[in-house]
Amino acid sequence: MRYGSAAEVRRSVCEGFRPAERISVSEGINRTLVTKDGPYSPELSPYMAQPADRLDSRKYRAVVFIGPGRCSKTATLIDGWAVRNIRYAPGDMLIVQSSQDLARYYSKQRFDKIIKASPKVRERLSTRRQDDNTYDKVFRNMVLAFGWPSGAQLSGRDFRYVAITEYDLAADDIDEEGSLFTLGSMRTQSYMSAGMTVVETSIRRVYTDAQWRPKRELPHEAPPAGGATLLYNMGTRNWLYWQCRECREFYPLNPDVHVMFGLDPIEHLANKLTADTLEDWVRHHACIACPHCGAVAKEDQRRALNKGARWVPDGCRITPDGEIIGEQRETDIDSYQLSCVAAGYAHWPKLLRDYGVAILEYQRTGLETGIKETVNLHQGRAYLPFALQGKRKAGHELQKRAEEQRQGYVPRGVRFLTASVDVQAGKRAGFVVKVLGWGPHREHWTIDRFHLRHSEREGEDGQPLLLDPAGYVEDWQRLVEKAIQRRYPLEDGSGRTMPVRVTLCDSGGEDGVTSRAYEFWRQMAREGMGHKFRLVKGANSSNAPRVEERRPDARGNKQSNSGATGDVPVLFINTDQIKDTIAADLKREEPGPGFWHFASWMPTSAFEELTAETRTAKGWVNASKRHNEELDLCVYGEAAWIALQADKINWANPPPWAREWDENPDVRRDDEEEPPPVRVLRRGNRTSGVQL
Ligand SMILES: [Zn+2]
C-alpha cells in the first residue's frame, strides 16, 4: 500500500500549529478557496451555504446534495470543503472520484491549480517533495487522499472526512462489498460524530415505476431511481423555497420543470411541439408564477430570490417571517435537491430550448437519450422512459384500431418498404417475414406478413420439403423472390409497384444458422444484391449505438463455428433502445410521427407477440416466454429505417427513393424500363457507419 507515513509527517509539520478559529464552514470556504477563475463567489450560489455549514454538524453523519450540473455543488462541497479543512479544521480527508483516471485528473489538474491559486492553502502544504504525490498530498496536520470506487481503495484506512463526487456514475455495488456510500462512510466511523461524509452528484438515472407519486404530506420525495436519489430519500429532503416579492409567501422550487414552468406532460409535448413553435413555447414558459398569488417571476429576479431563499425539510412549511414549522424526518443524513430553476449558471430559456430540441430530435428519430440527458444533467432529476409512461396498451386494444386494408398492397402515405425476417428453428422451422411501409417521420404501415415453411427441394414423393435454414443455404434463396427482390402493388389501382428497399434478417439461433446466413449474404453480394440484404444481431451493451455495422471475424476463436471471416457486414442493434422507441410509439393515438397503422387482416397473435415483453430498469424481458416474433420483426424494421439513414431525411426535400409516388423513380409499372440510377450526394455525418 502506498499509504503510510501520515502520522510521522504530522509530527514533523505540526510545529507552529495553533487551534483554528471557529468560523462556519461556508465562511471558511469563502475566505480560502481560489480557483483558476478567481476567488469563490458565494453570491452566485447562496443556496450552497447551508449544506456547507452542515458539514460541521454532529447531528448528521452525512450530507447528500443532488441537483443539475453547474450549480456550484462540486466547487463548494468538494473543493471548498477540502480547502476549508486544510485551513481551519485539519483531519485526514479522502476525495472519491468516479474512476482512477478522474482521481488522477482531479489531483493533478484541478486541485493543484487550487493550491497554486489559494495562498492560504499553499502555505499549509508540506514542503517535503515526497509528501506531494498524485493520490496523496500532505498538509499541516492532515493528509488529503484521492481515491476511486474500488473495494481495495475504500478499505483499511480511516479518514475524518470523506467526499464522494459524481456519485451516480459509480456502480450500485462496489466489488460486491456494498454501495460506495456504505464503503466510504465506514471509513469515518472511528471519528464517531466528528466524522462526516458528503455525497454530491448530477442525476444519471432512470426509474421505472410509472405509478410512483410522492405522498401528499411528504412532497419532497424523489422518484425511486437508485444511486444518489436513494440516499437523498433517506435524508431530510430539503427543497429550496423562494419568497414571493408580491405576497411574501414562500413557495417550493420543485425539481420538475413541468411544475415550475407550467409545461404540458411530456407525451403531449412529444406530439404537439414543432420546430416552428419552439421559440414561442420557450418565450411563453420561461417564467415562474407564485402558487399563492400568481405573481410572475422572470429570470432577472433569480439572484434576488436566491438571496432570500430558504431550505425547507420535507414535512415542514415556512411562514412569511421565515419560521420553519413542522416536524422533519428522523434521520442522520441531511439531504438536498436543488431545482434547476435556482441553479446559478442555468438560463431558463436555454433549459427550455434544450429540452424542446431533445423532444424534436425524439420526434424525428424515436431516440430518447437526448431527452434523458437534458432531464438528468440540465434539470437534475431522474428520468422515466417513454416506454413506461402512461398506460401501456394491451394487444387487443391495439388490434381494435386496425384499419381496413388489403394484405400485400401499399397504402397512400407510404414512401418506401423494408422487410424483416425472423429465422425459426425446430418444429416451426422456416422464415417469418414482415414487410413494413414507411411514411415521413417514421409513420408505419404493415404491408404483409407470412411464414415461409417449404423449401424448393423436393422429397421422393415430389412434394416440397420443409425449410431447413440451418442445413441448406439454397433454402435461403426463397427470400430473394419473397422479400429481397419483391415489389408490392400500390393500392391506387394504377398498376404501379414499389420495391422492398432493404431486407434485415436475424443471424442467430440454432446451430448452423449463423454460418448459413453468412454464406447466403456472400451469395447475395456475388449476385449484386449485397446492399439489399443485411444480417442483424443484438448488441451486448446497453450503451451500444442503436445500429452499428461491423464485420465480425471469428478466425482464431476455436469456440465459434459461425464462419465469420471479417467479410460479411452485420448490423449490431441495441434492441432495448429500439424497443423503447416502439413501446412509446404504440401509445400514439393519432396518425403522425411514429404512429403505427395496423391492418385488419393481421391475426390476433401478431398483436399478442408485439406486447409480449415487459420493460424493467435493466431492459426488456420476456418473462413468461411468450411468442414475440412480431416485436423482433418490428425491431428489425426500425433498425432498417436507421440503417437507411431515414432518420436524417429532411422531409421538405427527401431523396428520390423517399418521395411521393409520382416523383419516386422506384415506383413504376412492372413493364416500364428501370430509370437510370439517380446520383445523390450524401451529406452529413454517417455516424452509424452503415453502408447500404
Ligand atoms: Zn405570491
Residues whose N, C-alpha, C, O or C-beta is under 5 A from the ligand:
A	BS01	ZN	C244 E246 C247 C290 H292 C293 G294 A295
